[in-house]
Amino acid sequence: MDGMSMGGMDMSSTGLFVGVNKTIAHALWYIVAAVVATQGFRRLIDMSRNYHAKRKYKSLRSAVPSRPTNAISQSYDTILAVFRESTYPMLQPLKGRVFRYFSLPPLGHCLLLLTYWTIILIMLWTNVFLSPSSNLYGYKWEKPAFRAAWVSVTQVPLIYALSSKFSIISIITGISYERLNWLHRWVSRTLFLTVIVHWAYFFHEWTLADFVKYQFQVMPMVKYGFGAWAVIGWTVLTGFGLFRDLCYELWVLQHLASAGVLLWLVYVHVPSYARYNVWLAIGFVAFDRGARGVWSLLNNTHRFGIFRGKGLGFRGQAEALEHGYLRLTLKDTGFGWKAGQHVFLSMPTCGIFESHPFTIASTAPSTTTKASTTDLELYMKCHSGFTKRLQRRAQKSPATIHRVFLSGPWGIPPLTNIERADSLIFVASSTGASFTVPLLEHAIRKAPYVQRLCFYWIIRHEDQVEWFKPRLQAAIEGLAPLGLESVTFKIFVTSTPNLTVKSLTSSSSSNSLSVDLPTQGKASQQHDSAIKVESTSNISTSSSTSSQQNSSFVAADSIDKHQLQQSEKSVSSTISATTPTLDTYRGRPASFDSLIRPTVETSTGETFVVACGGKSLMAQVRTYVAQLSDERAVHKGTGAQGIGLFTETYGW
C-alpha cells in the first residue's frame, strides 16, 4: 500500500501507468474519428456520383444514374449491398405494456454495439494483469482499476456528443441526431458498467486492507466518484422507454439536471491531467446549446421581425379531427425547411417548459417560394399530457389562436437518395404520411431519373384520406406529364367494413369515382381481381389493438395469395397506360411482396424505399427489403440493381 496514490486516476507519485492508459484512452477517439471520417468519405462519394450522374444525364437522356458503369462503382455498390443486407433486418418488437420496451434494435445496431463492446473490452483488459514475479505485483489491484478509470472517463464526451442536435458527428456524416440517440443511450449503459469495474477493484483492495472507512474519511474524491456513478446509474435506469413514457416532460427536466451534475462530479473526481475529457464534453454541449439558441431566436423572432409588429413566436390554430387526431396550423412561419424534417414545438398555454417533436406535414417551400408566406402543418395523435390538453382546447374553442414557439427544423432526410433513384416506393401508416407525402412531392419536383413510383398509405379510418387528398391529387396531376413507366397510388383502410373501392382521378371534371363491389361469392371477387378485399371477420375493431393492427400486415383469407399478387402486378403494369389514380382499398395489403417486388423486378436502376410508421411495420419493411436484396443477389453478378431503405418511426 505504500506506493499507492489515491489522489487521481493513476499513480501520480510514480506515474507508472499514466502514459499507457492515456494512450489507450486516446485510441478510442482515434477509432471514433476513423468511423466518422469513413462515413463522411462515403457521403462525399455519393455526392460526387450524383453530380457526375446529373452531368451524364444531361448529355445522354437514356442513362440510368444509379446503375454502376465500371468495375470501381460495381465493387462499391456490391459492398454497399452486402452492408445493407446485414444491417436492415429487425426482429418483430415484443408486445405488452412492459415487454415492448425490451425489443431488440435492428441487426445493424446490434452489430455496431457488439463492435463497440469488443473495443471497450480490449481496452479494459489488455496487459492489465500482473504476474507474481513482476516488480509491480503490489499494484495488481490498482492497475485494472486505473485502466477502467481511463476507459470510463474517455467515454464521457462521446455521450454528450451523441446527445447533441448540433453535433459535429452529424455535420460530417450526414446522419441526423435522432438516428444517433440509441447509441447515446447504449454508450451511457456501457459507461455505467466500466465504472463498476473501476471502483470494484479499488473497493476489493480496500476491503482486504481494512481500509474502506479510512478512504472515505481522508479522500473526498472517492465520494465524488461514487456520486458520479450513482448519477450515471440513475440516468441509465430512467433512460429506459418505460420510464420516459410515464412522464416525458418530467423526464426531460431531470435528465438535463443529471447531465449537468454528472459533469461537475466527474470534474472534481478526476485529476487535472484527465479533465480535458470534461472540458471536451462541455465544449460539445456549449456548441450545441449555443447554436440551437441562436437558431431558435432567429426563427421565433422572424429574423427580428418582432420590431416590425410580427410578435414573438408563431400564431397557431388547432383543429380537432376525428378518432383522436389533431391538426395544428402555423401561419406565415418566415423560415424554410426540407421535406421530411421535424420541429420541436412549445406552447405555454398547454404546458410550460414542454417541447415535443412533430414531423412537418406541409409541402416544403421551394427556392422560389417566399418563406414569409408559408404555412406549416403538424398532425398529432392525441395521447396523455400535452396533446390531450391541446385537444381539449381545440374542441372547446376551435377559433382560438395559440402562441407557439419552435425549435428547428431538424432532421436530415434522404433527399439525395430520392433524387438519384430509378424507382421510388413510399410506405406509411397513419400519421406517417406526414413524412412520406412531403418527400413524394419533393421527388416529383427534384427526381428527374425516377421511372417507377409507388405510394402506399395504410390508415384505420377512411376520413383520414382527407388530410392529404388535395395534395395527393395534385401529385398525381404533376406525375401525369412526366411519362413515368409505372405509377401506383394505393390507400388501404383497415377498419371500414364495407367492401368498396374509390378512385380519385386527376381529371378536373371528375375528381372522384366510387364503385361498390358485390360482397358475396367467389365470382364477384374474380370480377375485379385488382381489388384487395379482406374478409370483414378479419378486421378487428378493438381499440386496444388498433395501433398494432395499423402497423402489421396479414394475409387475406378470402382471396388466394398468388392470385392477389398477380392482380397487383397487373394494376402496376397497366396504370402507366392510363391516367394515374388514387385507389382506396378495403382491408390490409396481403404482403409486402405484392407491393414492392413488382417494382424492384422491373427497375433498371436502384430502388429506394421510404417507410414511416410504427415499430412493427418498420421491422417488417426492414426484414423484407433485406431478404429481397439477398434473394436477388443484388450487385453480385445477377444484374439485379440495388435496393435502398430509409425508415422513420413514430418515436425514438
GIVEN-V96503 format. One line per field, one symbol per residue. ss: DSSP state (H for helix, E for strand, L for the rest). phi: phi as a letter, one per 30 degrees, with the letter a starting at -180 (. if undefined). burial: # if it has 9 or more other C-alpha atoms within 8 Angstrom, else .. A space follows every 50 residues. Layout:
ss: ???
phi: ???
burial: ???
This chain:
ss: LLLLLLLLLLLLLLLLLHHHHHHHHHHHHHHHHHHHHHHHHHHHHHHHHH HHHHHHHHHLLLLLLLLLLLHHHHHHHHHHHHHHHHHLLLLLLLLLLLHH HHLLLLHHHHHHHHHHHHHHHHHHHLLLLLLLLLLLHHHHHHHHHHHHHH HHHHHHHHHHHHLLLLLHHHHHHLLLHHHLHHHHHHHHHHHHHHHHHHHH HHHHHHHHLLLHHHHHHHLHHHHHHHHHHHHHHHHHHHLLHHHHHHLHHH HHHHHHHHHHHHHHHHHHHLLHHHLHHHHHHHHHHHHHHHHHHHHHHHHH LLLLHHHHLLLLLEEEEEEEELLLEEEEEELLLLLLLLLLLEEEEELHHH LLLLLEEEEELLLLLLLLLLHHHLLEEEEEELLLLHHHHHHHHHHHLLLL LEEEEEEEEELLLLHHHHHHLLEEEEEEEHHHHHHHHHHHHHHHHHLLLL LEEEEEEEELLHHHHHHLHHHHHHHHHHHHLLLLLEEEEEEEELLLLLLE EEEEELLLLLLLEEEELLLLLHHHHHHLLLLLELLHHHLLLLHHHHHHHH LLLLLLLLLLHHHHHHHHHHHHHHHHHLLLEEEEEELLLLLHHHHHHHHH HHLLLLEEEEEEELHHHHHHHHHHHHHHHHHLLLLLLLLLLLEEEEEEEL LL
phi: .dddbcdadbdddcidcddddddddddddddddddddddddddddddddd ddddddddcbdddcedcdcbddddddddeddddddccdeaddddcjdcdd dcdddeedddddddddddddddddcdhcccdedddcedcddddddddddd dddddeddddddcddccddddddicdeddcdddeddddddeeddddeedd ddddddddchbdddeddcbeddddddddddddddddddddeeddddaddd dddddddddddddddddddddddcdddddddddddddddddddddddddd chhidddcidicibcbbcbdcdiicbbcccchdibcacejdbbccbbedc ldicbbdbdddddddddcddddcdcbcbcbcdbdieddddddddddbddd ccdbbbbkdbjbdddddddcddbbbcbbbhddddcddedddddddbcdcd cbbbbbbcbdbdddedebeddddddddddeddiddabbbbbccccdddcb bcbcdddddbdabcbccdcbjdddddebddcdbbeddccdcdddcddddd cbcbdddcbddddddddddddddcdddbdebcccccjcddadedcceedd dcdcbdccccbbldddddddddddddddddddhehbjdjdcdbcbbcbcd bb
burial: ....#.######..#.##..##.###.#.......##.##..#...#..# ..##.##......#####....##..##..#..########.##....## #.#..######.#...#.##..###..#.#......#..########### #################.##########.#############.####### #######...##..##..#.#####.###.###.##.###..##...... #...#..#..###.#######..##.##.###.##.###.##..###### ##..##...##.########....###########...##########.. #..##..#####.##.....#.##########...######.###..#.. .###########.....###########################..#.## ###########..#.......#########...#.###########..## ######....#.#..........##...##.####...#......#.#.# ###.##..#.#.##########.###..##############.####### ..#.##########################..###....########.## ..
